[in-house]
Amino acid sequence: MRFKLTLAPVRDRQRLVFNYQYPLQAWIYGRLANADAAYAGFLHERGYQVPESRKAFKHFTFSALQIPSIEPIKKGDTYMVLRSGVLTLYISFYVDRAAENFIVGLFQQQQLSIYNRECRADFVVERVETASLPALQSSMTFRTLSPMVVAQKVDDLDQYLPPTDADFGRFFAVNLVDKLRSVQPSMEMDATIAERLVKFELLSDPERIKKRGFLAKEGKEKEQTKVIGYHNFTFALTAPPELIEVGYLGGFGKYCSMGCGCVEVVE
């Protein structure tokens, strides 16, 4: 299920930090905890495990904030100054039917504050709309609503790949198959099968693709990690519909619960 949230700023000219993914993720976890502390704890501490692997997934994602107007950004700024006007946020969950009942209504009339030591922005959730699931087909076209993170492990470290990289599609495919395996443990599928089932095709001009770096677990010096994602691109995806569904609702690529890999359908 997917929601469209309309956020009304409580005052004009608020300062919003560029790296807002982590506090936004914490806010979503907080709303989940209010409804079902056990489920929120399960997602935060463990997640859905891939059989015979250390990999686990949260199966939710959210878009970048859709911001209508900001003041010009100056060199060295770590924040943007918002002008009046509502913001839009999409939050998307890949959950079973049993979980849908408590997710509905989590965000209505809630308050959201994003801040650090230097700046703060406060919002009220003015409206929550439930988005219907698009008709899923074996070949679809998508546009990124947030940075997408795809990585290759080299010496146990993530090497982040742009969508123009020759290996991007291969690691995109394996990640997507692992996500479905985490909720269907009996499904047997290796990397070779994943590559055969999932075909990624970049449709955008490479010059228009934007690189975005952000810190995961910002503020926790021993744990924070610099993550690199890419956005502002459109791609065609060919895969079984159940694989497309898990990616569309839970996010494509890595760090989806940090607000990466959220997409919209291009008709």
SULHUCOR-V619691 format. One record per pair of residues at least 24 apart in sequence whose ideal C-beta (glycine too) atoms are under 10 Angstrom apart, sorted by the first residue. I is the first residue (numbers start at 1). J is the second residue. If there is no record, write none. Layout:
i=I j=J
i=I j=J
//
This chain:
i=1 j=60
i=1 j=91
i=1 j=92
i=1 j=93
i=1 j=94
i=1 j=95
i=1 j=97
i=1 j=99
i=1 j=100
i=1 j=103
i=1 j=104
i=1 j=130
i=1 j=131
i=1 j=132
i=1 j=133
i=1 j=249
i=2 j=60
i=2 j=61
i=2 j=62
i=2 j=63
i=2 j=90
i=2 j=91
i=2 j=92
i=2 j=93
i=2 j=94
i=2 j=129
i=2 j=130
i=2 j=131
i=2 j=132
i=2 j=133
i=2 j=134
i=2 j=248
i=2 j=249
i=2 j=262
i=2 j=264
i=3 j=62
i=3 j=89
i=3 j=90
i=3 j=91
i=3 j=92
i=3 j=93
i=3 j=103
i=3 j=104
i=3 j=106
i=3 j=107
i=3 j=108
i=3 j=125
i=3 j=128
i=3 j=129
i=3 j=130
i=3 j=131
i=4 j=63
i=4 j=66
i=4 j=88
i=4 j=89
i=4 j=90
i=4 j=91
i=4 j=92
i=4 j=127
i=4 j=128
i=4 j=129
i=4 j=130
i=4 j=131
i=5 j=62
i=5 j=63
i=5 j=65
i=5 j=86
i=5 j=87
i=5 j=88
i=5 j=89
i=5 j=90
i=5 j=91
i=5 j=107
i=5 j=108
i=5 j=110
i=5 j=112
i=5 j=123
i=5 j=125
i=5 j=126
i=5 j=127
i=5 j=128
i=5 j=129
i=6 j=66
i=6 j=86
i=6 j=87
i=6 j=88
i=6 j=89
i=6 j=123
i=6 j=124
i=6 j=125
i=6 j=126
i=6 j=127
i=6 j=128
i=6 j=129
i=7 j=65
i=7 j=66
i=7 j=67
i=7 j=86
i=7 j=87
i=7 j=88
i=7 j=89
i=7 j=107
i=7 j=110
i=7 j=111
i=7 j=112
i=7 j=121
i=7 j=122
i=7 j=123
i=7 j=124
i=7 j=125
i=7 j=126
i=7 j=127
i=8 j=84
i=8 j=85
i=8 j=86
i=8 j=87
i=8 j=122
i=8 j=123
i=8 j=124
i=8 j=125
i=8 j=126
i=8 j=127
i=9 j=67
i=9 j=82
i=9 j=83
i=9 j=84
i=9 j=85
i=9 j=86
i=9 j=87
i=9 j=121
i=9 j=122
i=9 j=123
i=9 j=124
i=10 j=111
i=10 j=112
i=10 j=113
i=10 j=121
i=10 j=122
i=10 j=123
i=10 j=124
i=11 j=82
i=11 j=84
i=11 j=121
i=11 j=122
i=12 j=81
i=12 j=82
i=12 j=83
i=12 j=84
i=12 j=85
i=13 j=70
i=13 j=71
i=13 j=81
i=13 j=82
i=13 j=83
i=13 j=84
i=13 j=121
i=14 j=79
i=14 j=80
i=14 j=81
i=14 j=82
i=14 j=83
i=14 j=84
i=14 j=114
i=14 j=115
i=14 j=119
i=14 j=120
i=14 j=121
i=14 j=122
i=14 j=123
i=15 j=71
i=15 j=77
i=15 j=78
i=15 j=79
i=15 j=80
i=15 j=81
i=15 j=82
i=15 j=114
i=15 j=115
i=15 j=116
i=15 j=118
i=15 j=119
i=15 j=120
i=15 j=121
i=16 j=65
i=16 j=67
i=16 j=70
i=16 j=79
i=16 j=80
i=16 j=81
i=16 j=82
i=16 j=87
i=16 j=114
i=16 j=115
i=16 j=119
i=16 j=120
i=16 j=121
i=16 j=123
i=17 j=77
i=17 j=78
i=17 j=79
i=17 j=80
i=17 j=114
i=17 j=115
i=17 j=116
i=17 j=118
i=17 j=119
i=17 j=120
i=17 j=121
i=17 j=218
i=18 j=73
i=18 j=77
i=18 j=78
i=18 j=79
i=18 j=80
i=18 j=212
i=18 j=213
i=18 j=214
i=19 j=78
i=19 j=79
i=19 j=114
i=19 j=116
i=19 j=212
i=19 j=213
i=19 j=214
i=19 j=215
i=19 j=216
i=19 j=218
i=19 j=219
i=20 j=64
i=20 j=65
i=20 j=79
i=20 j=80
i=20 j=114
i=20 j=115
i=20 j=116
i=20 j=121
i=20 j=214
i=20 j=218
i=20 j=259
i=21 j=62
i=21 j=64
i=21 j=65
i=21 j=114
i=21 j=146
i=21 j=147
i=21 j=212
i=21 j=214
i=21 j=215
i=21 j=216
i=21 j=218
i=21 j=227
i=21 j=229
i=21 j=255
i=21 j=257
i=21 j=258
i=21 j=259
i=21 j=260
i=22 j=114
i=22 j=116
i=22 j=214
i=22 j=215
i=22 j=216
i=22 j=217
i=22 j=218
i=22 j=219
i=22 j=220
i=22 j=224
i=22 j=258
i=22 j=259
i=23 j=112
i=23 j=113
i=23 j=114
i=23 j=115
i=23 j=116
i=23 j=121
i=23 j=218
i=23 j=219
i=24 j=62
i=24 j=64
i=24 j=65
i=24 j=89
i=24 j=91
i=24 j=112
i=24 j=114
i=24 j=258
i=24 j=259
i=25 j=58
i=25 j=60
i=25 j=61
i=25 j=62
i=25 j=216
i=25 j=217
i=25 j=255
i=25 j=257
i=25 j=258
i=25 j=259
i=26 j=114
i=27 j=62
i=27 j=107
i=27 j=110
i=27 j=111
i=27 j=112
i=27 j=113
i=27 j=114
i=27 j=123
i=28 j=58
i=28 j=60
i=28 j=61
i=28 j=62
i=28 j=89
i=28 j=91
i=28 j=93
i=28 j=106
i=28 j=107
i=28 j=112
i=28 j=257
i=28 j=259
i=29 j=58
i=29 j=60
i=29 j=257
i=30 j=106
i=30 j=110
i=30 j=112
i=31 j=91
i=31 j=103
i=31 j=105
i=31 j=106
i=31 j=107
i=31 j=110
i=31 j=112
i=31 j=125
i=32 j=60
i=32 j=93
i=32 j=99
i=32 j=102
i=32 j=103
i=32 j=106
i=34 j=102
i=34 j=106
i=34 j=110
i=35 j=99
i=35 j=101
i=35 j=102
i=35 j=103
i=35 j=104
i=35 j=105
i=35 j=106
i=36 j=99
i=36 j=101
i=36 j=102
i=36 j=103
i=36 j=106
i=39 j=95
i=39 j=98
i=39 j=99
i=39 j=102
i=39 j=103
i=43 j=257
i=44 j=257
i=47 j=182
i=47 j=257
i=48 j=94
i=48 j=179
i=48 j=181
i=48 j=182
i=48 j=183
i=48 j=185
i=48 j=250
i=49 j=181
i=49 j=182
i=49 j=183
i=49 j=185
i=50 j=177
i=50 j=178
i=50 j=179
i=50 j=180
i=50 j=181
i=50 j=182
i=50 j=183
i=50 j=185
i=51 j=178
i=51 j=181
i=51 j=182
i=51 j=184
i=51 j=185
i=51 j=186
i=51 j=187
i=51 j=188
i=52 j=181
i=52 j=185
i=53 j=178
i=53 j=181
i=53 j=182
i=55 j=175
i=55 j=178
i=55 j=179
i=55 j=181
i=55 j=182
i=55 j=254
i=56 j=178
i=56 j=182
i=57 j=94
i=57 j=175
i=57 j=178
i=57 j=179
i=57 j=180
i=57 j=181
i=57 j=182
i=57 j=183
i=57 j=246
i=57 j=250
i=57 j=251
i=57 j=254
i=57 j=256
i=57 j=257
i=58 j=93
i=58 j=94
i=58 j=182
i=58 j=250
i=58 j=251
i=58 j=255
i=58 j=256
i=58 j=257
i=58 j=258
i=59 j=92
i=59 j=93
i=59 j=94
i=59 j=95
i=59 j=96
i=59 j=99
i=59 j=179
i=59 j=182
i=59 j=183
i=59 j=246
i=59 j=249
i=59 j=250
i=59 j=251
i=59 j=256
i=59 j=257
i=60 j=91
i=60 j=92
i=60 j=93
i=60 j=94
i=60 j=95
i=60 j=103
i=60 j=249
i=60 j=250
i=60 j=251
i=60 j=256
i=60 j=257
i=60 j=259
i=60 j=262
i=61 j=90
i=61 j=91
i=61 j=92
i=61 j=93
i=61 j=94
i=61 j=145
i=61 j=146
i=61 j=247
i=61 j=248
i=61 j=249
i=61 j=250
i=61 j=251
i=61 j=252
i=61 j=253
i=61 j=255
i=61 j=256
i=61 j=257
i=61 j=258
i=61 j=259
i=61 j=260
i=61 j=261
i=61 j=262
i=61 j=263
i=62 j=89
i=62 j=90
i=62 j=91
i=62 j=92
i=62 j=93
i=62 j=145
i=62 j=146
i=62 j=251
i=62 j=256
i=62 j=257
i=62 j=258
i=62 j=259
i=62 j=260
i=62 j=261
i=62 j=262
i=63 j=88
i=63 j=89
i=63 j=90
i=63 j=91
i=63 j=92
i=63 j=144
i=63 j=145
i=63 j=146
i=63 j=259
i=63 j=261
i=63 j=262
i=63 j=263
i=63 j=264
i=64 j=88
i=64 j=89
i=64 j=90
i=64 j=144
i=64 j=145
i=64 j=146
i=64 j=147
i=64 j=212
i=64 j=231
i=64 j=259
i=64 j=260
i=64 j=262
i=65 j=89
i=65 j=90
i=65 j=114
i=65 j=121
i=65 j=123
i=65 j=146
i=65 j=259
i=66 j=90
i=66 j=145
i=78 j=116
i=78 j=118
i=78 j=119
i=79 j=114
i=79 j=116
i=79 j=118
i=79 j=119
i=79 j=120
i=79 j=121
i=80 j=119
i=80 j=121
i=81 j=119
i=81 j=121
i=82 j=121
i=82 j=123
i=86 j=123
i=86 j=124
i=86 j=126
i=86 j=127
i=87 j=112
i=87 j=121
i=87 j=123
i=87 j=126
i=88 j=127
i=88 j=145
i=89 j=123
i=89 j=125
i=89 j=145
i=89 j=259
i=89 j=262
i=90 j=129
i=90 j=131
i=90 j=145
i=90 j=146
i=90 j=262
i=90 j=263
i=90 j=264
i=91 j=128
i=91 j=131
i=91 j=259
i=91 j=262
i=92 j=131
i=92 j=145
i=92 j=248
i=92 j=249
i=92 j=250
i=92 j=251
i=92 j=256
i=92 j=261
i=92 j=262
i=92 j=263
i=93 j=249
i=93 j=250
i=94 j=179
i=94 j=180
i=94 j=183
i=94 j=245
i=94 j=246
i=94 j=247
i=94 j=248
i=94 j=249
i=94 j=250
i=94 j=251
i=94 j=256
i=95 j=183
i=95 j=249
i=95 j=250
i=96 j=183
i=100 j=130
i=103 j=130
i=104 j=128
i=104 j=130
i=116 j=218
i=116 j=219
i=117 j=219
i=131 j=264
i=133 j=245
i=133 j=248
i=133 j=249
i=134 j=244
i=134 j=245
i=134 j=248
i=134 j=264
i=134 j=265
i=134 j=267
i=135 j=241
i=135 j=265
i=136 j=239
i=136 j=240
i=136 j=241
i=136 j=242
i=136 j=243
i=136 j=244
i=136 j=245
i=136 j=248
i=136 j=265
i=137 j=238
i=137 j=241
i=137 j=244
i=138 j=197
i=138 j=237
i=138 j=238
i=138 j=239
i=138 j=240
i=138 j=241
i=138 j=243
i=138 j=244
i=139 j=199
i=139 j=201
i=139 j=236
i=139 j=237
i=139 j=238
i=139 j=239
i=139 j=241
i=139 j=244
i=140 j=235
i=140 j=236
i=140 j=237
i=140 j=238
i=140 j=239
i=140 j=241
i=140 j=244
i=140 j=248
i=140 j=263
i=140 j=265
i=140 j=266
i=140 j=267
i=141 j=201
i=141 j=203
i=141 j=234
i=141 j=235
i=141 j=236
i=141 j=237
i=141 j=263
i=141 j=265
i=141 j=266
i=141 j=267
i=142 j=203
i=142 j=233
i=142 j=234
i=142 j=235
i=142 j=236
i=142 j=237
i=142 j=244
i=142 j=247
i=142 j=248
i=142 j=252
i=142 j=262
i=142 j=263
i=142 j=264
i=142 j=265
i=142 j=266
i=143 j=203
i=143 j=204
i=143 j=231
i=143 j=232
i=143 j=233
i=143 j=234
i=143 j=235
i=143 j=263
i=143 j=264
i=143 j=265
i=143 j=266
i=144 j=204
i=144 j=209
i=144 j=210
i=144 j=229
i=144 j=230
i=144 j=231
i=144 j=232
i=144 j=233
i=144 j=234
i=144 j=235
i=144 j=252
i=144 j=253
i=144 j=260
i=144 j=261
i=144 j=262
i=144 j=263
i=144 j=264
i=145 j=231
i=145 j=259
i=145 j=261
i=145 j=262
i=145 j=263
i=145 j=264
i=146 j=212
i=146 j=229
i=146 j=231
i=146 j=251
i=146 j=252
i=146 j=253
i=146 j=255
i=146 j=256
i=146 j=258
i=146 j=259
i=146 j=260
i=146 j=261
i=146 j=262
i=146 j=263
i=147 j=210
i=147 j=211
i=147 j=212
i=147 j=213
i=147 j=214
i=147 j=227
i=147 j=228
i=147 j=229
i=147 j=230
i=147 j=231
i=147 j=232
i=147 j=253
i=147 j=255
i=147 j=258
i=147 j=259
i=147 j=260
i=147 j=261
i=147 j=262
i=148 j=172
i=148 j=212
i=148 j=229
i=148 j=230
i=148 j=231
i=148 j=233
i=148 j=235
i=148 j=251
i=148 j=252
i=148 j=253
i=148 j=254
i=148 j=255
i=148 j=256
i=148 j=260
i=148 j=261
i=148 j=262
i=148 j=263
i=149 j=175
i=149 j=212
i=149 j=214
i=149 j=216
i=149 j=227
i=149 j=228
i=149 j=229
i=149 j=230
i=149 j=251
i=149 j=252
i=149 j=253
i=149 j=254
i=149 j=255
i=149 j=256
i=149 j=258
i=149 j=260
i=149 j=261
i=150 j=174
i=150 j=175
i=150 j=200
i=150 j=228
i=150 j=229
i=150 j=230
i=150 j=252
i=150 j=253
i=150 j=254
i=150 j=260
i=150 j=261
i=151 j=175
i=151 j=227
i=151 j=228
i=151 j=229
i=151 j=253
i=151 j=254
i=151 j=255
i=158 j=225
i=158 j=226
i=158 j=227
i=158 j=228
i=158 j=254
i=158 j=255
i=159 j=228
i=160 j=211
i=160 j=213
i=160 j=226
i=160 j=227
i=160 j=228
i=160 j=229
i=160 j=230
i=160 j=253
i=160 j=254
i=161 j=228
i=161 j=230
i=161 j=253
i=162 j=202
i=162 j=206
i=162 j=209
i=162 j=211
i=162 j=228
i=162 j=229
i=162 j=230
i=162 j=233
i=163 j=200
i=163 j=201
i=163 j=202
i=163 j=203
i=163 j=204
i=163 j=206
i=163 j=209
i=163 j=230
i=163 j=231
i=163 j=233
i=163 j=234
i=163 j=235
i=163 j=253
i=164 j=202
i=164 j=204
i=164 j=206
i=164 j=209
i=164 j=230
i=164 j=233
i=165 j=202
i=165 j=230
i=168 j=200
i=168 j=202
i=168 j=230
i=168 j=235
i=168 j=253
i=169 j=195
i=169 j=198
i=169 j=199
i=169 j=200
i=169 j=201
i=169 j=202
i=169 j=235
i=169 j=237
i=170 j=194
i=170 j=195
i=170 j=198
i=170 j=200
i=171 j=195
i=171 j=200
i=171 j=253
i=171 j=254
i=172 j=198
i=172 j=199
i=172 j=200
i=172 j=235
i=172 j=237
i=172 j=247
i=172 j=252
i=172 j=253
i=172 j=254
i=172 j=261
i=173 j=197
i=173 j=198
i=173 j=199
i=173 j=200
i=173 j=237
i=173 j=239
i=173 j=243
i=174 j=198
i=175 j=247
i=175 j=251
i=175 j=252
i=175 j=253
i=175 j=254
i=175 j=256
i=175 j=261
i=176 j=200
i=176 j=237
i=176 j=239
i=176 j=243
i=176 j=244
i=176 j=246
i=176 j=247
i=176 j=250
i=176 j=251
i=176 j=252
i=176 j=253
i=176 j=261
i=177 j=239
i=177 j=240
i=177 j=243
i=177 j=246
i=178 j=246
i=179 j=243
i=179 j=246
i=179 j=247
i=179 j=250
i=179 j=251
i=179 j=252
i=179 j=253
i=179 j=256
i=180 j=239
i=180 j=240
i=180 j=242
i=180 j=243
i=180 j=245
i=180 j=246
i=180 j=247
i=180 j=250
i=181 j=246
i=182 j=246
i=182 j=250
i=183 j=242
i=183 j=246
i=183 j=250
i=184 j=242
i=184 j=246
i=187 j=242
i=189 j=243
i=194 j=239
i=194 j=243
i=197 j=238
i=197 j=239
i=197 j=240
i=197 j=243
i=198 j=237
i=198 j=238
i=198 j=239
i=198 j=240
i=198 j=243
i=198 j=244
i=198 j=247
i=199 j=236
i=199 j=237
i=199 j=238
i=199 j=239
i=200 j=235
i=200 j=236
i=200 j=237
i=200 j=238
i=200 j=239
i=200 j=252
i=201 j=234
i=201 j=235
i=201 j=236
i=201 j=237
i=201 j=238
i=202 j=233
i=202 j=234
i=202 j=235
i=202 j=236
i=203 j=233
i=203 j=234
i=203 j=235
i=203 j=236
i=203 j=266
i=204 j=232
i=204 j=233
i=204 j=234
i=204 j=235
i=205 j=233
i=205 j=234
i=206 j=233
i=208 j=232
i=208 j=233
i=208 j=234
i=209 j=233
i=209 j=234
i=212 j=260
i=214 j=255
i=214 j=258
i=214 j=259
i=214 j=260
i=215 j=258
i=216 j=254
i=216 j=255
i=216 j=258
i=216 j=260
i=217 j=258
i=225 j=255
i=227 j=254
i=227 j=255
i=227 j=258
i=227 j=260
i=229 j=253
i=229 j=254
i=229 j=255
i=229 j=258
i=229 j=259
i=229 j=260
i=229 j=261
i=230 j=260
i=231 j=260
i=231 j=261
i=231 j=262
i=231 j=263
i=234 j=263
i=234 j=264
i=234 j=266
i=235 j=263
i=235 j=266
i=236 j=266
i=237 j=263
//
